[in-house]
Amino acid sequence: MKTTLTLFLAALAVNLPAAGADPSTMHENPLLAESPLPFHLPQFDRIQDGDFAPAYDLGIAENLKEVDAIAANPAPATFDNTLVALESSGLLLQRVDTVFSILNSANTNPVMQQVERDMAPKLAAQQDAISLNPALFARIRALHEASERLGLDPESKRLLERYYKDFVRAGALLSESDKTRLKALNAELAALQTTFVQNVLKEVNASAIVVDSRADLAGMSPNEISATEAAAKADKKEGKFVIRLLNTSGQPALGSLEDRALRQRIQEASVSRGSRGGDFDNRAVVLRIVQLRAERAELLGYASHAAYMLEDQTARTPAAVDQLLAQLAPPAVANARREAADMQGIIDADHGGFQLAAWDWDFYSEKVRRARYAFDESQLRPYFELDHVLKDGVFFAANRLYGLTFKERHDLPVYQPDVRVFEVFDADGQPIALFLADYFARPSKRGGAWMSAYVSQSELLGLKAVVANHLNIPKPPAGEPALLTFDEVRTMFHEFGHALHGMFSNVRYPHFSGTNVPRDFVEYPSQVNEMWAVWPDVLKNYARHHKTGEPMPPALLEQMLAANKFNQGFMTTEYLAASLLDMAWHELKPGEIPSDAPAFEAAALHRAGVDFAPVPPRYRSTYFSHVFSSSSYSAGYYSYIWAEVLDADSVEWFKQHGGLTRSNGDRFRQTVLSRGDSDEAMTLFHNFTGRDPYIAPLLQRRGLDQAR
């Protein structure tokens, strides 16, 4: 009888070294052995694009061989010879896949994109070969049935429960014919999701706006104009100006550009991405992904893909998510309409002669902000220099809360010159982690902001964390300071909250490490960390003029804090619209898939009452990377607002208990940040606050408690 490994290698034609090949050439691949660098930081200075494919193939083969040995073990199943063995297996593949996935997101190129396309179906098949291995599942099932007699500690018992549930959700109980169908669905989905994410990146670069005249850029700051000149030079368009797009529907330039026609060009280019024909059109890709996800959910016994995904989250059901979104949408849209009326008043007073459109919102909202609060957000930038924000804000708060200190390491390799490496020390002076800061935008980097872990903490494997934060802050011209918007400042604090979650992890099993928690809980610690961006002791420490060192004037600080709730109708509505779209797509059954993606999107927004033209969804379906580039956030974009219920409540807890203190930080670290997924998410929240969450703080924060 052929083994799973034999069948897999035959099916995928994995390229193992040919007979007679010089084995030393394989040993030169730095991915094939654990990195000798501190904390096992990848050897970025030695890794080449050509290393990934052969390392992937060997990693897949090695992992399947290990799994076959566990499944075929003649000894009766024990926790150690089955689950601990599984937790200790696949280390080569995990190392290769982790490094590749992060670099492919942060600094991709055509060679890496081809590797991604080639490996996506192989990795899907490899995962199926494990999850659908009947002998392996039989051992896990036997342990699960005997779990009460095994005398396991709580974390080990939870690991057994998770493995059993994960295998069942992956199709372990299906018939052989249904398993074959499932494998085909997974393979096609993996390929399509790769196509989607690559199309998004190519389309955002192809949609950059070329401007012929400097006069058309009136309203932009000198540094912003210099950045457009640098972008034009990089694109070999000397003498012109290039405005690069971010992945969101709204674009930063819309808040300052005085030329309404140019604002319209930018907005329309942004929202048409992926739906304007050409090689990067994602409309058919979206429809096929939704179709396959619905079919897979039905095959696995679920009413919809949303039902399948949410079973494993704290929300549990689509009905619970729909109820929350439906509760928030009407007051959010009502707030947005009032904000729009204020802006229309300014347009009319200026005899503008037009109705407020999406490309006008940011420009006129700034006018309202200045009129109402005597506050211009551009006044903040000189006080938000990136290095001060990082060291005197983000790191300062982490020191006050947790006792952490940071030492920049210039002796360790990086994959791109802008990336910085910091060694992180605990309050007792012991090294705890490495932190990589990759903050600047570039064409090779996907949009948005995210945290990633090159190495995840595990007591079983003796590993400490190596984590990274990635943002897309426009890089200033050489010699100029990087001056941030307050939104970028807040994002730095947010992503560092994820980094803390990874660095503070203190679990035994890799399965539970760091941010490996339910999707609608993972944003909770990061959103809590945003509070320190405006905490008085932190803000006054980092908000200093980049030239004079003078602190932000108290009056400007007060104006900023007073304006903090401003524009919440817009921000909440654009977010909810995207969340409602995500749920609408993923609550469909296989026979309900539409034939026209934009028409379905428009109908879904109208049905939910959020089809307000001046406020488009934060992401339209064709560039909604959160939910269509992988399954991880599908039927899960709601998680930011779900987690914000917990976050807003926890912020109130901090305020009531003294704020920025070591005792509060240590409590949050011990009850939440260090625990990963080693206990139920809501149990961790309860352990921190001592009670169930309240929604009132969220409603107050977003100005929804007074919405009419």
C-alpha positions in Angstrom: 0.0 0.0 0.0 1.4 3.4 -1.0 2.0 5.9 1.9 0.5 9.4 2.0 4.0 10.7 1.3 4.5 8.6 -1.8 1.1 9.6 -3.2 1.7 13.2 -2.5 5.1 13.3 -4.1 3.9 11.5 -7.1 0.9 13.8 -7.5 2.8 17.0 -7.2 6.1 16.0 -8.7 8.1 17.5 -5.9 11.6 18.3 -7.1 13.9 16.5 -4.8 17.7 16.6 -5.6 18.5 14.4 -8.6 20.7 11.3 -8.1 24.3 12.3 -8.2 23.6 15.9 -7.5 26.2 17.7 -5.4 24.7 17.7 -1.9 26.7 20.7 -0.9 24.6 22.9 -3.1 21.6 22.1 -1.0 23.5 22.8 2.2 24.2 26.3 1.0 20.5 27.1 1.2 20.2 29.1 4.5 16.5 28.1 4.9 17.3 24.4 5.4 18.8 24.8 8.8 17.8 26.8 11.9 19.3 30.3 11.7 22.4 30.7 14.0 21.6 34.4 14.5 20.2 35.7 17.8 16.6 34.5 18.4 16.9 32.6 15.1 16.4 35.8 13.1 16.3 34.7 9.4 19.6 35.2 7.6 18.3 37.9 5.3 21.7 38.7 3.9 22.1 35.1 2.6 18.6 34.2 1.5 18.0 34.4 -2.2 14.8 34.1 -4.2 15.9 30.8 -5.7 16.2 29.3 -2.2 12.5 29.2 -1.5 11.1 26.6 -4.0 13.6 23.8 -3.2 13.3 24.6 0.5 9.5 24.4 0.2 9.7 21.1 -1.6 12.0 19.5 1.0 9.9 21.0 3.9 6.7 19.5 2.5 8.4 16.1 2.0 9.9 16.1 5.4 6.7 17.2 7.1 4.7 14.5 5.4 7.3 11.9 6.3 7.1 12.9 9.9 3.3 12.8 9.9 3.3 9.4 8.3 5.6 8.1 11.0 3.3 9.4 13.7 0.2 7.9 12.1 1.9 4.6 11.5 3.4 4.3 15.0 2.6 0.7 16.1 2.4 1.8 19.7 -1.0 2.9 21.1 -1.7 6.6 20.8 -0.4 8.7 23.7 -0.4 12.4 24.1 3.3 12.5 23.7 3.7 10.2 20.7 0.9 11.9 18.8 0.1 15.5 19.8 3.5 16.5 21.2 5.0 14.8 18.1 2.8 16.8 15.8 3.6 20.0 17.6 7.3 19.3 17.1 7.0 18.3 13.4 7.1 20.4 10.2 9.7 22.8 11.6 11.5 23.2 8.2 8.3 23.8 6.3 7.1 26.2 9.0 10.4 28.2 8.8 10.4 28.4 5.0 6.7 29.3 4.8 6.9 31.9 7.5 9.9 33.7 6.0 8.6 33.5 2.5 5.1 34.7 3.4 6.3 37.7 5.3 8.9 38.7 2.7 6.4 38.2 -0.1 4.0 40.6 1.6 6.7 43.2 2.6 9.1 43.1 -0.4 7.9 41.0 -3.2 9.1 40.6 -6.8 8.0 38.6 -9.9 10.2 35.6 -8.9 8.5 35.4 -5.5 5.1 35.9 -7.0 5.7 32.9 -9.2 6.8 30.9 -6.2 3.6 31.9 -4.5 1.5 30.8 -7.4 3.4 27.5 -7.7 3.3 26.7 -4.0 -0.3 27.7 -3.2 -1.9 24.4 -4.5 1.0 22.3 -3.1 0.6 23.7 0.4 -3.2 23.3 0.2 -2.7 19.6 -0.8 0.0 19.1 1.9 -2.4 20.4 4.6 -5.2 18.2 3.2 -2.8 15.2 3.2 -2.4 15.7 7.0 -5.9 16.8 8.0 -7.5 14.0 6.0 -5.1 11.2 7.0 -7.5 8.6 8.5 -4.8 6.8 10.5 -3.6 10.0 12.1 -7.2 11.1 12.9 -7.9 7.7 14.4 -5.1 8.3 17.0 -6.4 11.8 17.8 -9.9 10.5 18.1 -8.9 7.8 20.4 -7.1 10.3 22.7 -10.1 12.6 22.5 -12.5 9.8 23.7 -10.1 9.0 26.5 -9.3 12.6 27.5 -10.8 12.5 30.9 -8.6 9.5 31.8 -5.3 11.0 30.6 -4.6 13.3 33.5 -3.7 16.2 31.3 -2.9 19.7 32.6 -5.3 22.4 31.3 -3.2 23.6 28.4 -2.5 20.1 27.2 -6.2 19.2 27.5 -7.1 22.3 25.5 -4.5 21.2 22.8 -6.2 17.9 22.5 -9.6 19.5 22.1 -8.3 21.9 19.5 -6.7 19.2 17.4 -9.8 17.1 17.4 -12.0 20.0 16.5 -9.5 21.3 13.8 -9.4 17.9 12.1 -13.2 17.6 12.1 -13.6 21.1 10.7 -11.0 20.2 8.1 -13.1 17.2 6.9 -11.7 14.3 8.8 -15.2 12.7 9.2 -16.1 13.0 5.5 -16.4 10.0 3.2 -13.5 9.3 0.8 -15.4 10.7 -2.2 -16.2 13.9 -0.3 -12.6 14.2 0.8 -11.6 14.1 -2.8 -14.0 16.9 -3.6 -12.8 18.9 -0.6 -9.2 18.6 -1.8 -10.2 19.9 -5.2 -12.0 22.9 -3.6 -9.1 23.7 -1.4 -6.6 23.6 -4.2 -8.6 25.9 -6.5 -9.3 28.3 -3.6 -5.6 28.5 -2.8 -4.8 29.4 -6.4 -7.6 31.9 -6.7 -6.7 33.7 -3.4 -3.1 34.0 -4.7 -4.4 35.5 -7.9 -6.6 37.9 -6.0 -3.8 39.3 -3.8 -1.4 39.6 -6.7 -4.0 41.4 -8.8 -4.6 43.9 -6.0 -0.9 44.8 -5.7 -0.4 45.1 -9.4 -3.6 47.1 -9.8 -2.7 49.6 -7.0 0.6 50.2 -8.7 -1.0 50.5 -12.2 -3.6 52.9 -10.9 -1.2 55.6 -9.7 -2.3 59.1 -10.7 0.1 61.0 -13.0 -0.1 64.8 -12.7 1.5 67.1 -15.2 1.6 70.4 -13.4 2.8 71.3 -9.9 0.0 73.9 -9.9 -2.5 71.1 -9.8 -1.1 70.0 -6.5 -2.1 73.2 -4.7 -2.9 72.4 -1.1 -0.3 69.7 -0.7 2.7 70.4 1.7 6.2 70.8 0.2 7.2 67.4 1.6 4.1 65.7 0.0 4.9 67.3 -3.3 8.5 66.1 -3.1 7.3 62.6 -2.5 5.2 62.7 -5.7 8.3 63.9 -7.6 10.3 61.0 -6.1 7.6 58.6 -7.1 7.6 60.0 -10.6 11.3 59.6 -10.9 11.1 56.0 -9.7 8.6 55.4 -12.4 10.8 57.1 -15.0 8.4 60.0 -15.4 10.8 62.9 -14.7 9.1 66.2 -14.8 5.8 64.9 -13.7 4.2 64.0 -10.3 2.9 60.6 -9.3 0.3 60.1 -6.5 0.5 56.4 -5.4 -2.7 54.8 -4.0 -3.2 53.0 -0.7 -5.3 49.9 -0.6 -8.3 51.7 1.1 -11.0 53.4 -0.9 -10.1 56.8 0.6 -6.7 58.3 -0.2 -4.6 60.7 1.9 -4.2 63.3 -0.8 -8.0 63.9 -0.9 -7.8 65.9 2.4 -5.5 68.6 1.0 -5.8 68.9 -2.8 -7.7 72.0 -3.8 -8.3 70.8 -7.4 -11.7 69.1 -7.2 -11.3 67.5 -10.7 -8.0 65.9 -9.5 -9.6 64.7 -6.3 -12.3 63.1 -8.4 -9.7 61.4 -10.6 -8.0 59.9 -7.5 -11.2 58.7 -5.9 -12.6 57.2 -9.1 -9.3 55.5 -9.8 -9.2 54.1 -6.3 -12.8 52.6 -6.1 -12.6 51.2 -9.7 -9.6 49.0 -8.9 -10.1 45.4 -9.8 -13.3 46.2 -11.7 -12.2 48.2 -14.8 -11.2 45.3 -17.0 -7.7 44.3 -18.0 -5.3 41.7 -16.6 -5.9 42.6 -13.0 -9.7 42.6 -12.9 -10.9 40.7 -9.8 -14.7 40.6 -10.4 -14.8 37.0 -11.7 -12.1 36.0 -9.1 -14.4 37.2 -6.3 -17.4 35.4 -7.6 -15.5 32.1 -7.9 -14.0 32.4 -4.5 -17.4 33.0 -2.9 -18.8 30.0 -4.9 -16.1 27.6 -3.8 -16.3 28.7 -0.1 -20.0 28.2 -0.1 -19.6 24.8 -1.7 -17.0 23.8 0.8 -19.1 24.9 3.8 -22.0 22.9 2.5 -19.8 19.9 2.0 -18.6 20.2 5.6 -22.2 20.5 6.9 -22.6 24.2 7.5 -25.3 26.6 6.3 -22.8 29.0 4.8 -19.1 29.9 4.8 -19.9 32.5 7.5 -21.4 29.9 9.7 -18.3 27.7 9.2 -15.9 30.5 10.0 -17.8 31.9 13.0 -18.2 28.6 14.8 -14.6 29.0 15.8 -14.8 32.6 16.9 -16.1 34.3 20.0 -19.1 35.6 18.1 -20.1 31.9 17.3 -22.9 32.7 14.8 -23.7 34.9 11.8 -26.8 36.0 13.6 -24.7 37.5 16.5 -22.6 39.4 14.0 -25.5 40.6 12.0 -27.2 41.8 15.1 -24.2 43.9 16.2 -23.8 45.4 12.8 -27.5 46.2 12.4 -27.5 47.8 15.9 -24.6 50.1 14.9 -25.4 50.9 11.3 -28.4 53.3 11.6 -26.8 55.7 14.2 -23.5 55.6 12.3 -25.2 56.6 9.0 -27.3 59.2 10.8 -24.1 60.7 12.1 -22.5 60.6 8.7 -25.5 62.4 7.1 -25.2 65.2 9.8 -21.5 65.5 9.1 -22.3 65.7 5.3 -24.9 68.4 5.9 -22.3 70.5 7.8 -19.9 70.2 4.8 -22.6 71.0 2.3 -23.3 74.2 4.3 -19.7 75.2 3.7 -19.9 74.3 0.0 -23.0 76.4 -0.4 -21.6 79.3 1.6 -18.7 79.3 -0.8 -21.1 79.2 -3.8 -19.6 75.9 -4.8 -22.6 74.9 -6.9 -22.2 71.1 -6.4 -23.4 68.4 -4.1 -20.9 66.8 -1.7 -19.3 63.7 -3.2 -16.9 61.0 -1.9 -13.9 62.9 -3.3 -14.9 66.0 -1.4 -15.4 64.5 2.1 -11.8 64.7 3.4 -11.2 68.1 2.0 -14.4 69.7 3.5 -14.3 67.7 6.7 -11.0 69.5 7.4 -12.7 72.8 6.8 -15.5 71.8 9.3 -12.9 70.7 11.8 -11.0 74.0 11.5 -14.2 76.0 11.9 -15.5 73.9 14.8 -12.4 73.3 16.8 -10.0 76.0 15.4 -7.9 73.0 14.5 -6.1 72.0 11.4 -4.7 68.4 11.4 -1.8 69.6 9.3 -0.7 71.5 12.4 0.1 68.2 14.1 2.6 66.8 11.7 5.6 68.8 12.9 5.1 67.2 16.3 4.8 63.6 15.1 8.3 62.8 13.7 8.5 59.0 13.2 11.6 58.3 15.4 10.2 60.3 18.3 6.8 58.6 18.0 8.5 55.2 18.0 11.1 55.7 20.8 9.5 58.4 23.0 5.9 57.2 22.4 5.4 53.5 21.6 8.5 52.3 23.4 8.1 54.8 26.3 4.6 53.5 27.0 5.8 49.9 26.9 8.5 50.8 29.4 6.1 52.5 31.8 3.5 49.7 31.5 5.7 46.6 31.3 9.2 47.6 32.2 10.5 46.9 28.6 13.6 48.5 27.2 14.8 48.5 23.6 18.3 48.4 22.0 18.7 49.0 18.3 20.8 46.3 16.6 22.8 47.5 13.6 24.8 44.2 13.5 21.9 42.0 12.3 20.9 41.6 8.6 17.6 43.1 7.2 15.8 42.4 3.9 15.5 46.1 3.0 17.6 49.1 4.1 14.6 50.9 5.8 14.0 48.0 8.2 15.2 48.4 11.7 15.9 45.7 14.3 15.5 46.2 18.1 16.4 43.7 20.8 13.7 43.8 23.6 14.6 43.4 27.2 12.2 42.5 30.0 12.0 44.4 33.3 14.6 42.1 34.8 17.1 42.9 32.1 16.8 39.6 30.3 16.3 39.5 26.5 12.8 38.6 25.6 12.4 39.1 21.8 13.5 40.9 18.6 11.3 43.5 17.1 11.6 44.6 13.4 10.1 47.9 12.3 9.3 48.2 8.6 7.3 51.4 8.3 7.7 52.9 4.8 5.6 52.3 1.7 7.1 50.9 -1.5 5.7 49.4 -4.6 6.9 45.9 -3.6 4.9 46.0 -0.4 1.2 45.1 0.0 -1.1 47.8 1.3 -2.3 48.4 4.9 -0.6 47.7 8.2 0.1 44.4 9.9 2.1 42.5 12.4 3.9 39.2 11.6 6.0 36.7 13.6 9.1 35.2 12.1 9.6 33.1 15.2 6.7 32.3 17.6 7.4 31.7 21.3 7.1 28.1 22.5 8.3 26.5 25.7 8.2 23.1 24.0 10.6 24.2 21.3 12.6 26.6 23.4 11.8 29.6 21.2 11.5 33.3 21.9 9.6 35.6 19.6 10.8 37.5 16.6 8.0 39.9 15.5 7.7 42.6 13.0 5.4 45.6 12.4 4.7 46.7 8.8 3.1 50.1 7.9 2.8 52.1 4.6 3.9 55.5 5.6 5.0 57.6 2.6 8.8 57.8 2.7 10.0 61.4 2.7 12.7 62.7 0.3 16.3 62.0 1.4 17.3 64.2 4.3 13.7 65.2 5.2 12.0 64.0 8.4 9.2 61.5 8.3 6.3 63.6 9.7 3.2 61.5 10.4 -0.6 62.1 10.5 -2.2 61.3 13.7 -3.9 58.3 12.1 -0.4 56.9 11.3 0.7 57.5 14.9 -2.4 55.6 16.1 -1.6 52.8 13.7 2.0 52.5 15.1 0.6 52.0 18.6 -2.0 49.6 17.3 0.4 47.3 15.5 2.8 47.4 18.4 -0.1 46.1 20.5 0.0 43.0 18.3 3.7 42.9 18.7 3.4 42.8 22.5 0.9 40.0 22.1 3.6 38.0 20.3 6.5 39.0 22.5 4.8 38.4 25.8 3.5 34.9 24.8 4.3 32.4 27.5 2.8 29.1 26.4 4.1 25.6 26.0 2.7 24.6 22.7 3.2 26.5 19.4 -0.5 26.0 18.5 -1.4 28.5 21.2 1.4 31.0 20.7 1.0 34.8 20.6 -1.7 36.0 18.2 -2.9 32.5 17.3 -6.3 33.4 18.9 -9.8 33.8 17.5 -9.9 36.4 14.7 -12.5 38.5 16.6 -10.2 38.6 19.7 -6.8 39.2 18.1 -7.6 42.9 17.5 -8.5 43.4 21.2 -5.1 43.8 22.7 -3.8 45.9 19.8 -6.8 48.3 20.0 -6.2 48.7 23.7 -2.7 49.7 23.0 -4.0 52.6 20.9 -5.2 54.4 24.1 -1.6 55.3 25.0 -1.2 57.4 21.9 -3.3 60.1 23.5 -2.5 59.4 27.2 -1.2 62.7 28.6 2.1 61.4 30.0 2.9 59.6 26.8 1.7 62.2 24.3 3.7 65.0 25.9 6.8 62.8 25.9 6.7 62.2 22.1 4.7 65.1 20.6 7.6 67.5 20.2 8.4 69.7 17.3 10.9 68.0 15.0 13.1 71.1 14.7 12.8 72.9 18.0 12.1 70.0 20.4 9.3 72.1 21.9 6.3 70.2 23.2 3.0 70.5 21.4 1.3 73.6 22.7 -1.4 72.8 25.3 -4.0 74.6 23.3 -3.3 72.5 20.2 -3.3 69.4 22.3 -6.7 70.3 23.8 -8.0 71.0 20.3 -6.8 67.7 19.0 -8.4 65.8 21.9 -11.6 67.7 21.5 -11.7 66.8 17.8 -11.0 63.2 18.5 -14.7 62.2 18.0 -14.9 64.3 14.9 -15.8 62.5 11.7 -16.8 59.4 13.6 -20.0 59.0 11.5 -17.8 58.7 8.3 -15.3 56.4 9.9 -17.9 54.1 11.5 -20.0 54.0 8.3 -17.2 53.2 5.9 -16.0 50.4 8.2 -19.5 49.0 8.8 -20.2 49.0 5.1 -17.1 46.9 4.4 -18.1 44.5 7.3 -21.6 44.2 6.0 -20.3 43.4 2.5 -18.1 40.7 3.9 -21.0 39.1 5.7 -23.3 39.4 2.7 -20.9 37.6 0.4 -20.2 34.8 2.9 -23.8 34.1 4.1 -24.7 33.0 0.5 -25.5 29.4 -0.3 -24.0 27.7 -3.4 -27.1 28.3 -5.4 -27.3 32.0 -4.5 -24.0 33.2 -6.0 -24.7 36.3 -8.3 -23.3 36.8 -11.7 -22.4 40.5 -11.3 -20.2 41.4 -8.3 -20.7 45.2 -8.4 -24.5 44.8 -8.7 -24.5 42.4 -5.7 -22.4 44.8 -3.7 -24.7 47.8 -4.4 -27.8 45.7 -3.5 -26.2 44.5 -0.3 -25.2 48.0 0.8 -28.7 49.3 0.0 -30.3 46.4 2.0 -28.2 47.2 5.0 -29.0 50.9 4.8 -25.4 52.0 4.4 -25.5 53.0 0.7 -24.6 56.6 1.3 -22.7 57.7 -1.8 -20.4 60.2 -0.1 -19.1 57.4 2.2 -18.1 54.4 0.1 -17.1 51.2 1.9 -13.5 51.2 3.3 -12.8 48.4 0.8 -14.9 47.4 -2.3 -15.0 43.7 -3.0 -12.5 43.7 -5.8 -9.7 45.1 -3.6 -10.9 43.7 -0.2 -7.7 41.9 0.6 -8.7 41.1 4.2 -11.4 38.7 3.1 -10.4 37.5 -0.4 -6.7 37.1 -0.3 -7.0 34.2 2.2 -9.7 32.7 4.4 -8.3 34.1 7.7 -10.4 37.3 7.8 -13.3 36.1 5.6 -16.6 36.5 7.4 -14.3 38.2 10.0 -13.9 41.9 9.1 -16.5 42.6 11.7 -13.9 41.5 14.3 -12.4 45.1 14.6 -15.7 46.4 15.9 -16.4 43.3 18.0 -13.0 43.6 19.6 -13.6 47.3 20.0 -16.4 46.5 22.4 -13.8 44.7 24.6 -11.2 47.4 23.9 -13.4 50.4 24.8 -14.5 48.6 28.0 -10.9 47.8 28.9 -9.8 51.4 28.4 -12.4 52.4 30.9 -10.9 49.8 33.3 -7.4 51.2 32.9 -8.7 54.7 33.5 -10.6 53.7 36.7 -7.5 51.8 38.0 -4.8 54.5 37.6 -4.0 54.3 33.9 -0.3 54.0 32.9 1.1 51.9 35.8 3.3 48.9 36.0 0.6 47.1 38.1 -2.0 47.6 35.4 0.4 46.6 32.7 1.5 43.5 34.5 -2.1 42.5 35.1 -2.9 42.9 31.4 0.2 40.9 30.5 -0.5 38.1 32.9 -4.2 37.7 32.1 -4.3 38.4 28.4 -1.0 39.1 26.5 0.9 36.1 27.8 -1.8 33.5 27.4 -2.2 33.3 23.6 -5.0 30.8 22.9 -4.3 28.6 25.9 -7.7 29.5 27.3 -11.1 30.7 26.0 -10.9 34.3 24.8 -13.7 35.6 26.8 -12.3 33.9 29.9 -9.1 35.9 29.4 -11.1 39.1 29.1 -13.1 38.2 32.3 -9.9 37.4 34.1 -8.6 40.9 33.3 -11.7 43.0 34.0 -13.4 40.8 36.4 -16.7 40.9 34.5 -18.5 40.6 31.2 -18.0 43.5 28.6 -20.3 46.5 28.3 -21.1 48.1 24.9 -21.7 51.6 26.4 -18.1 52.7 26.2 -17.9 51.9 22.5 -21.1 53.8 21.8 -19.8 56.8 23.7 -16.4 56.7 22.0 -17.9 56.7 18.5 -20.5 59.2 19.3 -23.3 56.7 18.7 -24.9 57.2 22.1 -26.2 60.6 21.1 -27.1 59.7 17.5 -30.6 60.7 16.5 
